[in-house]
C-alpha cells in the first residue's frame, strides 16, 4: 500500500536523499543502517527499525 510517492534525483556520487517526511515518519537518524535489494526490477530499501536506538547513538563519522 502506497500512502504517498516521493521523487528523488540521483546525485553525481550515486546518492539520493530520503525526504524529510519519510525520515520523520519512520524515525530515521543519521548513521542508521539500510539494506538495499532489487526485486522484479525495483529497488527496495529496508531499514532496521527495531534496532535503531543502537545506531542513532553512534557517530557515523567516528572510526572505532
C-alpha positions in Angstrom: 0.0 0.0 0.0 1.5 3.3 -1.0 0.4 6.3 1.1 2.3 8.9 -0.9 5.0 8.8 -3.6 8.2 11.0 -3.5 10.6 11.7 -6.3 14.4 11.8 -5.8 17.2 12.7 -8.1 20.4 10.5 -8.2 23.4 12.8 -7.5 26.8 12.6 -9.1 28.2 10.3 -6.4 25.2 7.9 -6.7 23.4 9.3 -3.6 19.8 10.1 -3.1 18.0 12.0 -0.3 15.3 10.3 1.7 12.6 13.0 2.0 12.3 14.6 5.5 8.6 13.4 5.7 9.7 9.8 5.3 12.6 10.2 7.8 10.3 11.7 10.4 7.5 9.1 9.9 10.0 6.2 10.3 12.2 7.9 12.9 15.3 7.5 10.8 18.5 9.1 12.1 21.9 9.8 10.5 24.2 6.8 10.6 21.4 4.3 10.7 21.9 1.2 8.5 19.9 0.5 5.4 19.7 -2.7 3.4 19.1 -2.4 -0.3 17.9 -5.1 -2.7 16.4 -5.5 -6.2 13.3 -7.5 -6.8 11.4 -7.7 -10.1 13.3 -4.7 -11.5 12.6 -2.4 -8.5 14.9 -1.2 -5.7 13.8 -1.6 -2.1 15.2 0.0 1.0 14.9 -1.9 4.2 15.6 -0.1 7.5 16.2 -1.9 10.7 13.6 0.0 12.7 13.7 -2.4 15.7 17.4 -1.8 16.4 17.6 1.9 15.5 18.3 3.0 19.1 21.7 1.3 18.9 22.5 3.0 15.6 21.4 6.5 16.5 23.7 6.7 19.5 26.8 6.2 17.2 28.5 8.9 15.4 28.6 7.8 11.7 31.9 9.7 11.1 33.7 8.1 14.1 36.1 5.2 13.4 36.4 3.0 16.5 
